[in-house]
Amino acid sequence: MNEIEKTTILETYKWIKVKRYIDDDSLSWEERYKRLDSHHIEETTFLINKIREIVKELK
């Protein structure tokens, strides 16, 4: 990992490749919750994979 990538990770959110969640208040609360939960899983999975990638580089 180069210095630019390190700085980007440490100082910004640009490196996160999951689109920002946008709430849709025209949906029922159940549908909104389901969409939010799905987004959370997608984002968490991405972040876990990124951590694993970084740890592999440290080996």
Backbone bond lengths (Angstrom), bond angles and torsions (degrees), N, CA, C in turn:
res aa  C-N    CA-C-N  psi(-1)  N-CA   C-N-CA  omega(-1)  CA-C   N-CA-C  phi
1 M - - - 1.446 - - 1.521 108.15 -
2 N 1.308 115.78 128.37 1.465 119.32 -178.30 1.529 111.20 -84.55
3 E 1.302 116.44 172.82 1.463 121.71 -175.72 1.533 112.63 -65.95
4 I 1.319 116.57 -35.64 1.470 119.90 179.33 1.525 110.28 -64.07
5 E 1.332 116.36 -44.42 1.467 119.76 178.75 1.529 110.87 -64.13
6 K 1.318 117.51 -41.55 1.466 120.67 177.70 1.522 110.82 -59.73
7 T 1.313 116.43 -46.77 1.459 120.93 -179.46 1.524 110.82 -63.60
8 T 1.308 117.40 -41.26 1.467 121.61 178.73 1.524 110.52 -60.82
9 I 1.313 116.75 -43.62 1.468 120.57 179.41 1.524 111.16 -66.66
10 L 1.303 116.43 -42.13 1.463 120.11 -176.40 1.528 113.86 -73.91
11 E 1.323 117.25 -30.03 1.461 119.52 -170.41 1.528 115.85 -114.58
12 T 1.331 117.92 -6.40 1.466 119.87 -177.62 1.526 110.66 -140.06
13 Y 1.319 114.56 178.78 1.465 121.62 173.37 1.528 111.17 -113.98
14 K 1.322 116.65 5.06 1.467 121.87 -176.19 1.524 113.04 -60.28
15 W 1.305 116.90 -27.65 1.465 121.51 -176.44 1.531 112.82 -75.83
16 I 1.320 117.65 -13.94 1.467 120.47 179.48 1.519 108.05 -77.47
17 K 1.313 116.40 120.51 1.462 121.91 -172.16 1.523 114.00 -92.84
18 V 1.309 117.17 11.39 1.463 121.19 177.22 1.524 107.39 -98.87
19 K 1.317 115.74 129.71 1.462 119.51 -179.35 1.526 110.15 -62.14
20 R 1.302 115.52 146.52 1.460 122.01 178.94 1.533 109.63 -62.93
21 Y 1.310 115.65 140.00 1.462 120.51 179.62 1.523 110.69 -71.83
22 I 1.320 116.00 134.79 1.458 121.65 176.47 1.525 107.81 -123.85
23 D 1.303 114.66 119.36 1.455 120.36 -178.99 1.524 110.50 -73.17
24 D 1.316 115.53 145.69 1.460 121.36 177.71 1.522 107.49 -120.43
25 D 1.312 116.89 99.05 1.457 120.01 -175.60 1.525 114.19 -75.06
26 S 1.322 117.25 1.53 1.463 120.26 174.44 1.531 111.57 -82.75
27 L 1.328 116.43 -11.23 1.469 121.10 179.47 1.523 110.14 -90.03
28 S 1.316 114.94 162.65 1.468 119.27 175.22 1.525 108.91 -69.00
29 W 1.317 117.13 162.12 1.468 119.35 -179.05 1.520 110.54 -64.03
30 E 1.337 117.49 -31.98 1.472 120.23 178.17 1.533 110.83 -64.34
31 E 1.338 115.53 -45.02 1.469 119.74 179.04 1.531 111.08 -66.17
32 R 1.323 115.74 -40.50 1.459 119.71 178.45 1.527 110.74 -62.27
33 Y 1.329 115.69 -44.02 1.455 120.19 179.24 1.525 110.79 -62.70
34 K 1.309 116.88 -42.86 1.468 121.60 179.94 1.535 110.63 -61.52
35 R 1.329 116.69 -42.98 1.470 120.70 178.26 1.526 111.48 -65.92
36 L 1.324 116.33 -41.56 1.464 120.48 178.59 1.523 110.51 -64.43
37 D 1.321 116.99 -43.30 1.457 121.14 178.76 1.526 111.04 -62.22
38 S 1.307 116.52 -43.02 1.465 121.39 178.20 1.530 110.64 -61.85
39 H 1.308 116.45 -42.94 1.464 120.74 178.33 1.527 110.32 -63.22
40 H 1.300 116.55 -42.77 1.466 121.19 178.91 1.531 110.84 -59.51
41 I 1.304 117.31 -44.27 1.472 121.45 178.53 1.525 110.33 -62.70
42 E 1.317 117.36 -44.85 1.465 121.31 179.10 1.536 110.94 -60.19
43 E 1.317 116.13 -46.35 1.458 120.28 -178.35 1.532 111.71 -67.81
44 T 1.314 116.67 -42.94 1.462 121.04 179.28 1.521 110.95 -63.12
45 T 1.308 117.16 -42.70 1.467 121.58 178.44 1.527 110.46 -61.41
46 F 1.318 116.41 -44.11 1.461 120.27 177.71 1.529 110.63 -58.78
47 L 1.322 116.55 -47.48 1.473 120.73 -177.01 1.527 111.86 -65.94
48 I 1.312 117.13 -39.93 1.467 120.25 177.30 1.519 109.90 -62.70
49 N 1.317 117.10 -44.25 1.468 120.06 178.85 1.526 111.93 -63.12
50 K 1.319 117.11 -37.14 1.469 120.96 178.10 1.528 110.06 -65.27
51 I 1.304 117.24 -42.80 1.469 120.58 177.29 1.517 110.32 -61.16
52 R 1.310 117.75 -43.87 1.471 121.32 178.37 1.525 111.02 -60.66
53 E 1.331 116.29 -41.02 1.473 120.92 177.57 1.531 110.78 -61.49
54 I 1.312 116.60 -44.41 1.472 121.22 -179.60 1.527 110.40 -65.00
55 V 1.320 117.41 -42.66 1.464 121.16 -179.88 1.529 110.38 -64.24
56 K 1.327 117.64 -39.41 1.475 120.46 177.53 1.522 111.08 -60.26
57 E 1.327 116.81 -36.14 1.461 120.62 179.09 1.525 111.22 -67.81
58 L 1.312 117.45 -26.37 1.463 122.05 -178.35 1.535 112.36 -76.90
59 K 1.313 116.91 -19.50 1.478 120.55 -178.88 1.501 111.93 -63.81
